[in-house]
């Protein structure tokens, strides 16, 4: 036998006896003759047994396992180049389309085929007593993820088949899809029809999983997918009843990305993704857009890259697409999904053209983060500073610690070219999928083969695997995953914070049970991030201006009030000089910023709305000037903190407020009425308390009323001369004089102010009157005020005149071209500071957002400028600038503040009036109480003899009233004597004057004489 004819035989001949090798050589030759020339196989043991029966001199059954093991062991374990060559020629030949295999105790034979593999795992020979379950796997065997999945599947199947307690074995068939959905569907059909698999697992993309799920549902074969749609279709359970998703949707991942964007205060982002096989973005874009809106950010631009497989020159295409981003200001890039090859080209070209730098930030989803272990150092270096999202799994479980050494050893032996031997989340899901299948089969009753029962058992899985908790609801995992934020640094990546579903960022995790974790919750990403170029400072996420490419700032060249902005021609042609309050404020802002901001002014000859629109369409990077903040404008641009308040003033010619009735102005009408009422009430109280005992308040009614009025009014000037007898009256008068003192002082001060300070009032105060009379009004035609007057206040367009300069308003008023002018609040103040003698204004009727600078939407510079304006306002710089630029003219310097004196109202004096009125009322009640008490005593003494029993109530009321007025009791003549008048010495300084009124039923009344009263007066006065 010529050993050179077959390399495998030649290798074996070097170590084996000639006789034994001759048997092997003839056996292999015979085996090759039984197969086609295009198939190189190592047949099942049963086939070898058949050959041995036909040619008993070649083998004996007892030594079959030992001889086959020697061949495989040699060609599989040798480290020599010859052994590797033999291995490749016999097990990796490109002509292989199908293969069979040999089951050997303690060993397995693997072959890698262009289309699929078939593996029968380790263990004893399969006997007829054992049940055999075929499982199909569809993966991308050439990718890093596919290799991990393949290794994990083999370890899981091996571990199950090596367990002697199991009454059934697994047969695993692996087919290569190359991440192509059509190839995945073809492989699924072949596995179901030819291999009769009971379950299909794998599929790294949702496109693959959807097609395979369709085929599996029709054939009633459960499909365990490692991928899930970004947004679960509403009828997914009915459309794919046999689909089991071992992955979660992208909702939680998009929320995590949005939270990262919010924590660094980035407002606008650029989204990049590779177009998939179906021309869509798998719903990730919609989820991300919604999540960004929830945190106040938005997508500035979307870059869709063509499928990498369709590109003949990917370098050129990727570069052309990325160059488009140079015109976009945003520098926050989010890569939603991309193939491995496209990701490599994307980051290399992005770094080449300068999109990966100090002001940029890159964020990738778990699809791209899973490639990090596959990239070489050159690719990793181009991704430096990138933030990634990865699904978290625990490395502390006992199961992981048991499986990890096996995985590491196997993976290293099979793929020596790989640098990292750590399993990813898909490898762990692959291992767990075998556990799901085996547990579901164990629940089947003996002899039961119903696919629906198997599917039901799969859905009822409830255990903790390598990838986490395994429990399904509605065809998917019942819980959202914990995510881990990673940061690419140098030639590797480091792990930062966790993302807990429904909670947010956490610096660490504390396990509370088998499936639950808690952590230190933080609002922002607390981990220390290394950004592109190795920087620690958070990128602006914006294309910051440079000396080569400065920021272009638009400045309004046509302004009505030049103190705010003034643009003049310079000494040289084309040169412009910029001056004014707004320009100087901008210079102050630049001095406060903690970084340089190269800029270039550009004069804008147009309206303010056009200037704002130029910032929106990116003609200008910003605009500096007296630009009003309006709600409509904020939809398109970003405004800074307002540096001046804004409202709408109506300026009209002023007229003098002097009149013949100026003396009534100090008090309001209400104040005069209340003062008069309290004066009359005090007059009545004084008269009532004094008229019975004080002769100056006696006499006829006319005399009494005149005396009371004279006393009260003369007390206003402290000129009263009448004596006061009653102590109660003295109390009332003292309080009243105090009220008079306050009123006199207040009136005098108010009237003096009104007469000494010039007062101007507008000759027109009603906007509605202007509209009804069709009066002409003026405004700045370049501002928004004209449109506002037409659309909101509803002035007719032909009644609105455009006034181009602040110096033109005076002439327009003098020529009666306009009856009123509408100016914004800052302009109104400047105008009135120079024309305070001729014009005046009322309180602003309408309010706006103030004046501010304009930047593009999402610009971080706007936030920095706002902060600088606040600093200038707090330290007084802004006020100093206002005093410098808006100082009033000399003639108006005394009227800088409003010196208008308002009339005094009752609100300032109601407490004083209440005190006076209450004091008078209390004194009146005390006096009445005393009199009524005396009256009752008299009634008890004389009621039996003096008064008839049948006297009416009316007569009694008249008697009481007369008693209160006269102070005596009327009696009949037959009474022995009249009672003395009530003793009121303790209340007054004199006695009352008694009169004896006549009555039809009261004749011969007894009265005290006038002489007696006059005699008693001096004596009582001494009291």
MIVEX-398769 format. One record per residue (C-alpha): x, y, z. Coordinates in steps of 0.02 Angstrom, whole numbers, plus 50000, padded with zeros to 5 digits. Last residue first. Layout:
REM residues N
XYZ;...
***
This chain:
REM residues 1023
465575592954469;465735611554479;464595612954331;463245604654433;463195619154555;463215631954419;461775623254331;460635620854481;460035638754487;459705639154300;458715623254315;457705630454460;457395646154364;456765636654215;455455628654325;455205610254345;453675603754266;451985597554329;450725592654201;448975599354220;448365589154073;448975573153997;447695564853887;447705577853752;449585580453767;450615595653809;452485596553813;453265601253977;455075606353953;456525601254058;458295607454027;459535594354075;460795595754211;462625600754192;464385592954193;463885576554116;463945557654145;464115556654337;462985571554360;461615562554269;460325562754406;458675560054323;457455574554336;456495575254501;454845567154512;453315577754506;452325579954664;450705574554742;449985567454584;448305574554548;449025584354402;449515569154297;451355565154256;452635568354112;454365561354148;455925571954119;457565571054015;456925581753872;457495571353720;457635554153799;456065557453900;455165563353746;455645547253659;455075536853806;453385545953817;453135543853630;453475525253644;452215523853787;450905533053687;451165521153541;451065506053657;449325511353712;448825516553891;447475505353965;448185505554140;448135524254159;449705532454221;450025542354378;449485531854524;450105513954491;451535517954369;452305531054481;453785523154568;454105508854444;454075520654295;455325532354375;456555518054399;456315512654217;456715530154156;458325530554256;458905514354174;458395520854003;459465536254029;461005526454081;460855514353937;460645528353813;462245536753872;463235520553864;462565517053690;463065534153626;464825532553696;465025515553612;464415522453446;465605537253450;467105526053488;466635513653351;466475527353222;468155534853264;469075518253269;468275512553106;468755528753022;470585526353072;470595508353015;469805513052849;471175525652815;472365518452683;471045508252592;469905523552588;470925530752447;472235544252429;472415550852252;473945545252156;475535555252145;476485553351980;478355554552003;478725540351881;480595537951882;481765546051758;480815562351781;482205572751854;483375567351715;482105572451584;482825589651546;484585582751551;484195568451428;483985551051501;485415538351511;485005523151401;486735517651343;487775519751501;486405516551627;485915500651534;487735494851527;487915497651714;486345487551745;487045473051645;488685473551739;487815472851908;488585456451968;486935446951957;486475452951783;488185448951712;488105431551789;486365428751718;486975434051546;488425421651559;487235407351601;486175411751451;487745412151342;488225394651401;486475387951367;486445395651193;488185388551157;487465371051184;486535372951019;484975362151017;484005373150897;485125386050815;485535401650913;484655418350945;485085432051069;483775439151186;482485452751213;480955449751322;479655435951322;478155446851280;476835456651377;475295465851312;474425481051386;475965490351439;475525503551570;475105520251489;476225531951391;476845549851384;477415562451258;477965580551247;478955584051405;479695566251422;480415566651247;482185560451278;481925547451415;480225544251336;481015536751180;482245525751276;480865519151389;479735515851241;481115506551149;481365494751295;479465492251313;479075488951131;478315503551038;476575507350975;476365525250916;474795535850932;473825548950834;474865547450676;475065558950527;474625573550641;476105583650575;476745585650752;476515567050788;477445561350633;478825573950666;479095567350842;479085549350782;480445552050652;481895552850776;481575534950832;481835529350654;480935519450517;479125523350558;477925511950464;476125518350465;474655507650518;472905513650470;472955504750301;473235488050388;471665489250492;472005486950677;471495470050744;472395469750913;472985451950876;473205450250688;473495468050628;474385475250780;475435459450797;475935459950615;476515477850637;477395473850801;478445459450730;479855471350690;480395478650524;478905490550511;479275499250675;477625507050729;476425521450694;474555523850716;473245532250607;471505534750680;470055524850610;468895532450743;468275515350800;470045508250803;470775522750902;469305522251022;469645503751052;471425507851101;470815519551238;472005531251327;472165546151212;472635563551278;473915555551389;474225563551558;475605575051614;475935580551791;477245593351839;477695591452021;477295606252138;475405605852132;475155587152147;476455585352283;475695599552385;473965591852366;474575575252432;475505582552580;474065594052631;472775580252618;473825568152720;474155580852859;472355586652867;471685568852868;472855563553009;472425578553117;470555576753084;470605558653141;471465564153302;470155577653323;468785564553307;469565553653442;469625568453562;467865573853514;467095556953555;467965555953724;467445573853766;465655569753722;465655555553847;466275567453980;464785578553949;464925597453970;465855602953814;466075621453789;465895628853615;467405637653539;467845626753387;469365632253284;470375615853275;470325616953084;469235601553061;468455606053230;467635620853144;466645608653039;465975598953189;465565613953298;464745623553158;463695608653108;463115605653287;462735624153316;461765625453154;460745609853196;460325616253371;459875633753313;458765627253175;457915615553297;457565629653418;458565631753576;459885621053650;461665616253595;462465631353678;461435627753834;462355611253864;461375598753968;460055591353855;460895596153689;462605588753734;462595569953706;461395570753561;462315585153479;464015576853492;463355560353423;462495569153278;464075578753230;465105562653238;463905554453115;463985569553001;465895569052999;465945550052974;464815551952821;465815566352749;467445556652764;466635541352685;466035551652537;467695560652513;468675544252518;467515536052391;467765550752275;469655548952291;470615561052397;472085572052346;471195576752183;469835588052256;470975603252264;471355600952077;469605606252034;470105621151929;471235609851824;473065604851798;473395587851711;474425595151571;474325586051404;475425572351333;475565566451153;475365547551136;476475532151158;475595515251167;476845503051240;476935484351203;477995473251315;479785467451334;480995464351475;482865465251443;484285452451448;483185437651406;484035420751438;484555414151270;483415409451128;483465393151027;482715392950853;481255385850755;479815382950875;480495396850986;480005409350852;478145406150873;478255408351062;479085425351042;480745431551112;481065448851041;482705451950950;483705467450998;485325460850925;486435445750904;485995431550785;486745414050781;487485400850666;486855410250515;486305402650350;485785387650454;483965387350395;483405391850571;484705405550592;484135413050428;482335411650488;482735422550639;483445436050525;481915435050413;480795437550564;481845452550614;481545460850447;482885463750319;484635470250291;485675458150392;487455463350432;488695448750457;489745447450614;491135434350622;491475423150770;492825413350861;492175407851031;493575404751155;493135395051311;492635398751490;491325411451438;491315427651540;492325438051418;491225432451275;489685438351371;490435455651393;490705456851204;488895451751177;488325465551296;489345478051195;488455472551037;486725473351118;487015490951189;487655498051027;489075496550903;489595486950749;490815494150622;490805487050447;492215485350320;491725482050139;492735496550075;493935503050208;493625516050341;492115507250411;490285508150362;489075508750506;487975495950595;487055501750751;486185490550875;485275495051037;485635513751041;485185514350858;483325513450891;482365510150731;483565496750673;484075491750498;485735482350501;485125468050610;486645457350656;486885439350595;488265429150676;489365417250576;490345406150696;492145404250643;492795390550526;494685391950519;494775400550686;493625387350756;491775386250792;491085371550891;490205357850795;489065351950934;489005337851059;489795349551184;490935335651238;491055331651424;492815335251487;493795319251525;494675318851358;495535303351286;495395309451107;493585303851108;492805303551282;493325294051437;491785292751547;491835292651737;490275283551792;488895293851871;487705294151723;486385305851789;484915304451908;485735291752021;485045276152105;486205266252217;485675248652176;484325235352185;484265218252107;482965204652086;483065187752001;483745175352127;483465187052273;484035203952340;485605205752234;486445222552259;486945231652102;488105246452077;488185264252011;486365264551963;485525273751820;483655272951796;482165265851891;480885258051772;482145245851705;483825247051797;485245254151694;486955249951763;488465261351767;490195260251690;491045245051614;492705246951527;493155243851346;494725238051257;496105244751146;496145262251221;494515265651310;492805260751240;491495264551372;490175252351429;488425255451496;487615239751567;485795235251545;484635225751660;483395216351553;481515218751548;480505204651623;479215192151559;480275185251419;479245183351261;477845172551190;476425180851283;477305179151450;478865168751471;480005164851617;481875162151611;482775173351737;484545177451690;485675174051542;486545159451627;484915151751681;483665155051819;482115144351807;480295145051754;479825136751591;477945136151561;478125142851384;479235128051340;477985115851413;476615123451307;477705122051153;478025103551189;476165100951213;475835109651049;477145099150961;476255083051018;477505068651032;476865059051184;477625041751202;477925043451387;477205059851449;478115075851407;478775085651556;480545079451522;480415086451347;480065104151412;481535103051532;482675097551390;482075111451275;482265125551403;483985119151454;484525118751272;483925136751255;484925141651410;486565137451322;486075147851171;485505162051283;487215161851367;488075162351198;486945176751146;487405186551304;489255185451265;490525172351317;492285178251364;493685170351261;494435186551196;495925186651079;495215175550941;496435167650818;496485151650921;494695147850878;494375129450913;495535126851060;495165143951137;493285141251122;493365124351204;494435130151349;493465146151381;491785137451369;492295123551487;493005136051612;491415146751600;490165132651628;490415129551815;490665147651865;489135152151763;488085138951849;488655144452022;488085162151988;489335176352008;489545181051825;487855189551818;487145195451653;486935213051588;486345217151413;487565229151333;487425247451287;488905256851216;489775273451241;491155277651118;492705286451185;493895277351068;492995269550920;494425271950797;495585263650925;494435248650932;494555246350744;496465246650747;496545235250900;495545221250821;493665220050835;492785203850884;492545207451070;491785224351027;490535216450908;489195214151042;489235232951070;488605235250891;486965226050918;486935231951100;486655249751042;488005262451002;488335279951068;489605291850993;490045309051061;490875323550971;491715339651028;493455332451059;493495321150906;492695307150807;491885316250659;493595321550595;493625314550417;494765300050463;493865296250626;492205294250537;493035283750402;493705271150527;492085271350626;490955267450478;492105255050391;492185243850546;490325245750580;489905241150400;490905225050414;490075219950577;488325224150517;487465239650580;486145244450706;485605259950800;487185270550788;486885286450888;487975301450846;488085317350949;489015330450847;487565341750797;488005356050681;487595346850520;488615351850367;489975339350410;488645325750415;488555324850226;490385319650226;489825303750315;488825297850165;490245300750043;491465291750158;490315276750176;490085275449988;491935276749949;492485264050077;491075252150032;491605250249849;490525236449774;489145239249899;487595228149905;488245216950044;488515232150154;486685236550151;486485255150111;486815267750251;485385278050320;485885294650399;484515303050502;484705321250552;484285332650698;483395319950807;482625328050960;482915331951142;481735337051282;481855321151387;480195313651330;480565318951152;482145308451155;481155292751205;479915295451063;481295297550934;482215282351001;480675271350989;480295277250813;482085274150757;482135256950836;480605251150739;481545238050637;482475251750540;481755248050370;482225242550194;481775224250216;483545217250210;484145230350331;484715248050298;486225251950403;485955264350544;486465281950593;485505294050703;486125311850728;485735320550891;485015336950956;484765343151134;486275336751227;486145340551412;487425327451468;486165318351577;484825320551444;485785311251309;486185297251432;484345296351480;483875295251296;485085280651275;484325271751424;482565274751360;483095267451192;483745251851279;482125249851376;481105250351217;482255238851117;481275222851132;481855208251238;482735192151188;482255173951216;480765175651099;479745159651079;478845158150913;477595143850890;476055155050886;476825166750757;475385176950684;474235174550834;475535179450963;476255193450856;474575201950829;475045218950905;476795218650829;478145219950964;479185235550937;481075233150925;480765215450864;481605201250957;483185191050927;483885175051006;482395165550936;481715149050999;480615141750862;479345128250905;478915116950758;477085116850706;477525115650521;476565131550480;477175139950640;478975134650605;478955141850429;478255158550487;479435158650636;480905155850518;480395171250420;480165182050575;481755175650659;482855179950511;482185197750503;482305198850692;484175196050686;485255183450780;484265168050728;484585153350846;483465138650893;482375126550796;481405112950887;480765095550842;481975092750697;481405081250558;483135081150479;482585082050297;480935091350305;481115102150461;482975105550446;482835108950260;481395121150284;482345130250421;483915131350314;482935139250173;482185151950293;483895156250364;484595157950188;483205170250149;483485180050311;485365181950279;486335183350442;487645171350365;486315157950383;487435143350429;486605127350485;486855117550644;486055100650673;486005094750854;485535077250906;484945075751084;484775060251189;483375052151289;483185042751450;484255055051548;485055047751704;486675043951612;487085062451596;488365063551457;486995067851334;486505083251433;488255089951458;488695087051276;487125096151219;487535111151329;489375111551280;488935110151096;487655124051108;488875135551199;490215132751067;489015136150924;488335151851007;490085158751036;490565155050857;488985163350795;489335178950898;491095180150829;490455178350653;490805164350529;489515152350599;488065164250576;486725154150663;485275142450628;485125128150754;484075112550730;483665099950867;483335081450837;482715071550985;483245053351004;482355042151127;483435028551204;482975009951199;483605007951020;485345011751076;486385027151049;488205023451079;488805030551240;489105048951255;489745063951163;488645073451045;488035069750872;488395085050769;487775089650597;488435105050517;487705116750388;487965126150225;489835129850201;490325115250311;491295114350474;491555096650535;491615090550712;492025073350779;491655069650961;492555061251104;492265052851271;491405037451203;491325038351015;489835043250907;490355043350725;489785056250600;488905058950436;489235073050317;488455084050186;489055096450056;490915093750067;491925099649917;492725113550017;493665101050122;493615104750306;493635087450382;494835077050280;495895090150193;495885102050340;496325088950467;497695081650358;498435098950340;498345101550527;499205085050556;500575089250434;500825106150515;501075097350681;499955101150829;499075084450828;497455083350924;496115081450790;497065070750663;497755059250793;496225057950902;495115054750753;496165040450688;496445033050860;494605034450905;494135024550751;495295010550803;494705009950985;492855010750943;493004996150818;494054984650928;492664973150986;491824973350818;493274965550725;493914974250577;494634971150405;494564952150390;492684952350416;492374960950248;490504961050218;490114960350404;491434973450437;490674984650306;488984983250390;489754987150557;490565002250480;488845008050422;488165005850598;489605015750668;489105030350564;490205034950418;491745046150406;491405055450249;492235062950096;490845066049970;491155071949792;491775054849731;490185046749788;490185034549931;490395015549942;492115016349859;492725027849996;492245015050127;493175001450033;494725012250029;494495016050212;494384997850256;495844993150148;496955006250230;496365001950404;496744983450380;498454987550306;498794998850454;498534984750576;499734973350483;501024987050458;501104991750639;500535009550679;501495025950707;502025032250535;500635022550452;499345033950535;500035049350450;500105040750281;498345034450301;497715052150333;498775058950190;498055046650063;499085040749912;500725043949998;500565028250102;500695016949952;500005000050000;
***
